Amino acid sequence: MTAPFLELRGVVKRFGETVALDAVDLEVGPTELVVVLGPTGAGKTTILRTIAGLEAPDAGTVSMGGADVTAFSPAERDVALVFQNFSLYPRWTVRANLSFPLRAPGRNLAASEINERVGWAAKLLRISHLLDRDAARLSGGEMQRVAIGRAIVRRPRLFLMDEPLSNLDAKLREALRVELVQLARKLETPMVYVTHDQAEALSMADRIVVLHEGRVLQTGRPRNVYLAPASPVVARQLGQPPINVFEAHTDGARWYSRNGTPLVEAVEEPPGRALLGVRPEHVAPFGGDTPGEVLVVEDTGPARILLVRWAGEDIHVLASRDFAIEPGDEVHPRVEASRVVVWPPTADQSAV
């Protein structure tokens, strides 16, 4: 197995009484794109600032390339940090903005080397035609390309991305996240990308790190975390519409909801109580025994999302776009037993 390039071990960071990072462990491979997913306040930006050396951890270590860099300055770590705000010099040309980090004291690069790197970055990001345009005359997407270009011209050892697409419109975010993945593959440089956007996490990551209140709750391949979330908190961070969570009990043969409705057969489960997670796409709108009432029908284009009152709960069901249904109609939901996720009853009572 290839040794990780970046390692965080037991990293703790406090701001007064607030614990921003709580014994965080994190690994990033030499060419890996790791996405840290979490809501506002989870500690995502603090992780990046700690990796970059802008924050000193209260405990734990940060290592890069097998060396402990916990006490290194940001310059000694040789990382590039891209923020959600573009932070360009508006009266400078794109060329000047791109070349600025290469003219920093101590770099001592020849003009030919600077021009080569600027041209290389501009070509990669498809902004060569903008090199002589003032930054103030760029669109949002163009500005973010320049901001990313300003990071890659340095050819750092590690890229850190702090929600770089969050200020862009939805269609542009979708296009640029594809380009960022392609860019990461071409550069073969490790990247840590933080976001609250589950679509970015699922579509971009080699691995996802789910962060909540400063703690890493689960790490894994996007598909694995999506299908086998470690807790309801993790499950709710991935998936749209959100996962259905039932407070259930079993007699060893079947699971039942709080009101006694049979949900699904139990697979080798001893009698007891648990929380059951079921993704909307794993609930068929027909084929079950107990009727439910359709409350809302939402058309999304490729599919229809049904909000159904069933088993004493309001649940989401994903149906095909051709499924003819209206609010007030009756359905008979059927849960796929093999897709049910079972958690202890105390895993997260706020989920139900």
C-alpha positions in Angstrom: 0.0 0.0 0.0 1.3 3.5 -0.9 2.3 5.6 2.1 0.1 8.6 2.6 1.5 12.0 1.7 -0.5 13.9 4.3 -1.2 12.6 7.8 -3.1 14.3 10.7 -2.9 12.3 13.9 -5.0 13.3 17.0 -5.2 16.9 15.9 -7.0 19.1 18.5 -7.8 22.8 18.0 -9.6 25.0 20.5 -10.8 28.6 20.2 -11.5 29.5 23.8 -14.1 27.1 25.1 -15.0 25.9 21.6 -13.4 22.7 20.4 -13.1 23.2 16.6 -11.2 19.9 16.0 -11.6 17.0 18.3 -8.8 14.4 17.9 -8.9 14.4 14.1 -7.1 11.7 12.1 -6.8 12.2 8.4 -4.8 10.6 5.6 -4.3 11.7 2.0 -2.5 9.6 -0.6 0.2 11.0 -3.0 -2.3 11.7 -5.8 -5.6 11.4 -3.9 -8.5 13.9 -3.9 -10.1 13.8 -0.5 -13.3 15.7 0.2 -14.1 16.8 3.8 -17.9 17.1 4.0 -19.7 18.8 6.8 -22.2 21.6 7.7 -21.3 25.1 8.7 -19.4 25.0 11.9 -18.1 21.5 11.5 -14.5 22.6 11.5 -13.7 22.2 7.8 -11.9 25.5 7.3 -10.0 25.0 10.6 -8.7 21.7 9.2 -7.4 23.4 6.1 -5.8 26.3 8.1 -4.1 23.7 10.4 -2.7 21.8 7.4 -1.5 25.0 5.8 0.2 26.1 9.0 -2.0 29.2 9.5 -3.3 27.6 12.8 -1.2 25.7 15.3 -2.9 22.6 16.8 -3.2 22.4 20.6 -2.4 18.7 20.3 -1.6 16.2 17.6 0.7 16.2 14.6 0.7 17.1 10.9 3.0 15.2 8.6 3.8 15.6 4.9 5.9 13.3 2.9 6.8 11.3 6.0 8.2 14.4 7.8 6.6 16.1 10.9 5.7 19.6 9.8 3.6 20.6 12.8 6.1 23.4 13.7 6.8 24.4 10.1 5.7 27.9 8.8 3.2 28.1 5.9 6.0 28.9 3.5 8.0 25.8 4.6 5.1 23.5 4.0 4.7 24.5 0.3 1.0 24.2 0.0 -1.5 26.2 -2.0 -4.8 27.3 -0.5 -7.8 28.4 -2.7 -10.7 30.2 -1.0 -14.3 30.6 -2.0 -13.7 34.4 -2.4 -11.6 35.0 -5.5 -9.2 37.5 -3.9 -7.8 38.8 -7.2 -6.3 42.2 -7.8 -9.1 43.7 -9.9 -7.0 46.3 -11.7 -4.3 43.8 -12.7 -4.5 41.7 -15.8 -5.0 37.9 -15.6 -1.4 37.5 -16.5 -0.3 39.7 -13.6 -2.5 37.9 -11.2 -1.2 34.5 -12.3 2.4 35.6 -12.1 2.2 37.4 -8.7 3.0 34.3 -6.5 6.0 33.5 -8.7 7.5 36.9 -8.1 7.5 36.6 -4.3 10.7 37.3 -2.5 13.0 34.3 -2.4 11.7 32.6 -5.5 14.2 34.1 -7.9 12.6 32.7 -11.0 13.7 33.9 -14.4 11.2 35.8 -16.6 11.1 33.0 -19.1 10.2 30.5 -16.3 7.5 32.7 -15.0 6.0 33.1 -18.6 6.2 29.4 -19.1 4.3 28.6 -15.9 1.7 31.2 -16.5 1.1 29.9 -20.1 1.0 26.3 -18.8 -1.6 27.2 -16.1 -3.7 29.3 -18.5 -3.8 26.5 -21.0 -4.8 23.9 -18.4 -7.7 26.1 -17.2 -8.7 27.3 -20.7 -8.1 31.0 -19.9 -5.3 31.7 -22.3 -7.5 34.1 -24.3 -8.0 36.2 -21.1 -4.4 36.8 -20.1 -4.4 40.4 -21.0 -7.9 41.2 -19.6 -8.3 43.1 -16.3 -9.6 40.9 -13.6 -12.4 43.3 -12.9 -13.9 42.5 -16.4 -14.1 38.7 -15.7 -17.2 36.6 -14.9 -17.4 34.7 -11.7 -16.4 31.5 -13.3 -13.4 33.1 -15.0 -12.3 34.7 -11.7 -12.4 31.4 -10.0 -10.3 29.8 -12.8 -7.7 32.6 -12.3 -7.7 32.0 -8.5 -7.1 28.3 -9.1 -4.5 29.1 -11.7 -2.7 31.4 -9.2 -2.4 28.3 -6.9 -1.2 25.8 -9.5 1.5 28.0 -11.1 3.4 27.6 -7.9 3.4 23.8 -8.4 3.0 23.1 -4.7 3.2 19.8 -2.9 -0.5 19.9 -1.8 -3.6 21.8 -2.8 -6.2 22.9 -0.2 -9.6 24.0 -1.5 -11.9 25.9 0.8 -15.4 25.6 -0.8 -14.0 27.3 -4.0 -17.2 26.9 -6.0 -19.8 28.0 -3.4 -20.1 31.6 -4.8 -21.0 30.4 -8.3 -24.4 29.5 -9.8 -25.5 25.9 -9.9 -24.7 25.2 -13.6 -21.3 26.7 -13.4 -20.5 24.8 -10.1 -21.4 21.6 -11.9 -19.2 22.3 -14.8 -16.2 23.5 -12.7 -16.3 20.6 -10.3 -15.8 18.2 -13.3 -12.9 20.4 -14.5 -11.4 20.4 -11.0 -11.4 16.6 -10.9 -9.8 16.4 -14.4 -7.2 19.0 -13.3 -6.3 17.0 -10.2 -5.8 13.9 -12.3 -3.5 15.8 -14.7 -1.4 17.4 -11.9 -1.1 14.2 -9.9 -0.8 16.4 -6.8 -2.8 15.5 -3.6 -5.8 17.7 -2.8 -8.0 18.3 0.2 -11.3 19.9 -0.8 -13.8 21.0 1.9 -17.5 21.5 1.2 -21.0 21.4 2.6 -22.3 20.3 -0.8 -23.0 16.6 -1.0 -23.1 16.6 -4.8 -19.5 17.9 -4.9 -18.5 15.3 -2.3 -20.1 12.3 -4.1 -19.0 13.3 -7.6 -15.4 14.5 -6.9 -14.0 12.5 -4.1 -11.6 9.5 -4.2 -12.5 9.4 -0.5 -15.0 11.3 1.7 -14.3 12.4 5.3 -17.5 13.2 7.1 -17.0 15.9 9.7 -19.4 16.9 12.4 -18.8 19.2 15.3 -15.0 18.8 14.9 -15.1 15.0 14.8 -14.5 12.6 11.9 -17.6 10.4 11.9 -16.7 8.2 8.9 -14.1 8.0 6.1 -14.5 5.9 2.9 -15.2 5.7 -0.8 -18.2 7.8 -1.7 -20.4 4.8 -2.6 -19.5 2.9 0.5 -20.3 5.9 2.8 -23.6 6.5 0.9 -24.8 2.9 1.1 -23.4 2.0 4.6 -23.4 5.2 6.7 -22.1 4.7 10.2 -24.8 6.7 11.8 -28.0 8.8 11.0 -25.9 11.9 11.2 -23.6 10.6 8.4 -26.6 9.3 6.4 -28.3 12.7 6.4 -25.3 14.5 5.0 -25.4 12.4 1.8 -28.5 11.9 -0.4 -31.2 14.0 -1.8 -34.0 13.5 -1.0 -32.8 12.6 2.5 -32.7 9.2 3.9 -35.8 7.8 5.7 -35.2 6.9 9.4 -37.6 4.8 11.4 -37.6 4.1 15.1 -38.3 0.3 14.8 -38.5 -2.9 16.8 -38.3 -6.5 15.7 -39.6 -9.8 16.8 -36.7 -11.5 15.0 -38.7 -12.1 11.9 -39.8 -8.6 10.8 -39.1 -5.0 11.6 -42.1 -2.8 12.7 -42.6 0.9 12.9 -43.6 2.7 16.1 -47.2 2.3 15.2 -46.8 -1.4 14.6 -46.8 -1.3 10.7 -44.6 -4.1 9.3 -41.7 -2.5 7.5 -39.5 -5.2 6.2 -38.3 -8.7 7.1 -35.4 -8.8 9.6 -32.2 -10.4 8.3 -30.7 -12.4 11.2 -31.6 -9.7 13.7 -32.3 -10.7 17.4 -35.4 -9.3 18.9 -35.0 -5.7 20.0 -35.1 -2.0 19.0 -33.1 -0.1 16.5 -33.1 2.8 14.1 -33.6 1.8 10.5 -32.3 3.8 7.6 -33.8 3.4 4.1 -32.8 5.5 1.1 -35.8 6.8 -1.0 -34.6 4.9 -4.0 -34.8 1.7 -2.0 -38.5 2.1 -1.4 -40.8 1.0 -4.2 -44.1 2.9 -4.4 -46.0 -0.4 -4.9 -45.7 -4.1 -3.9 -46.2 -3.7 -0.2 -49.2 -4.7 2.0 -49.8 -1.5 3.9 -51.3 1.5 2.1 -49.9 5.0 2.3 -51.2 8.4 1.2 -49.3 10.5 -1.3 -49.0 14.1 0.2 -46.6 15.8 -2.3 -45.3 14.9 -5.8 -42.1 16.7 -6.9 -41.0 16.4 -10.5 -37.2 16.6 -10.9 -37.0 15.7 -14.6 -35.3 12.2 -14.4 -37.5 11.1 -11.5 -40.5 12.0 -9.3 -40.1 12.4 -5.5 -43.1 11.4 -3.5 -43.7 12.4 0.1 -45.9 9.6 1.5 -47.7 9.3 4.8 -46.9 5.6 5.7 -46.3 3.5 8.8 -47.0 6.6 11.0 -44.2 8.6 9.3 -43.8 11.0 6.4 -41.3 9.3 4.1 -39.7 10.0 0.7 -40.1 7.6 -2.1 -38.2 7.9 -5.5 -40.4 6.9 -8.5 -39.7 6.9 -12.2 -40.6 10.0 -14.2 -43.3 8.1 -15.9 -45.0 7.0 -12.7 -48.5 8.4 -12.8 -49.4 9.7 -9.4 -51.1 12.6 -7.8 -51.4 14.0 -4.2 -54.1 12.1 -2.4 -53.5 8.9 -4.3 -52.9 5.6 -2.5 -49.6 3.7 -2.8 -48.3 0.5 -1.2 -44.6 1.1 -0.3 -42.2 -1.9 -0.3 -38.8 -1.6 1.3 -35.8 -3.5 -0.1 -34.6 -5.6 2.8 -31.1 -5.9 1.5 -30.7 -2.1 1.5 -31.8 -1.4 5.0 -29.2 0.1 7.3 -29.5 -0.8 11.0 -28.2 1.4 13.8 -28.4 1.1 17.6 -31.5 2.8 19.1 -29.3 5.4 20.8 -27.3 6.2 17.6 -29.2 9.5 17.0 -32.6 10.1 18.6 -32.8 13.5 16.8 -33.0 11.6 13.5 -36.6 10.5 14.0 
